[in-house]
């Protein structure tokens, strides 16, 4: 049985599911050493590209969440103001104020 911390041929996985920074730096050193066969080098490059793509997506999500957390939302039915889309969505879930008006609260900040 393969441990959850290891993927065959890929390396150590951090608790959040991605490759940790130490392992990524290790991969870079291996690539720079030019001692790998073409297949192994290609596999490591793919892993590093995926890590970079994943990091980019996570950063976009964090920025979006931060913007939405600072934005004020007003319930059209009762006039209450909420700081952040999650608080506003929770209010609508409890009261159905926006839902009853035929509008849906979405976590991306739209109504």
Residue, then its C-alpha position, 0 to 999 in steps of 0.5 A: x500500500x502506498x502512503x498518502x504522503x508519497x506518490x510513486x515517482x512524484x515526491x512528498x505531498x504537503x498536507x493540503x495536497x500539493x507539493x511542498x516548497x522543500x520538495x519543489x526546490x529539490x526537484x529544481x536542483x535535480x533538473x539543474x544537475x543534468x543527470x536525469x534521463x529524458x523521461x524522468x526530466x519530463x515528469x519532474x517538469x510536468x509536476x513543477x508546471x502543475x504546481x505553478x498552475x495550482x499556485x496561480x489558481x489558489x492566488x486568484x481564489x484568495x484575491x477574489x475571496x478577500x475582495x468579497x469579504x470587504x464588500x458590503x451587501x444590502x438585502x433588498x427585502x429588509x435593508x440589512x447590510x452585510x460585510x462579505x458575501x458569505x454573511x449575506x448568503x447566510x442571511x438569504x439562506x435563513x430568510x429567503x429574502x432574495x430567493x423569494x424575489x427571484x434572485x440567487x446569491x452566488x459566492x462570486x459576489x453576484x446576485 
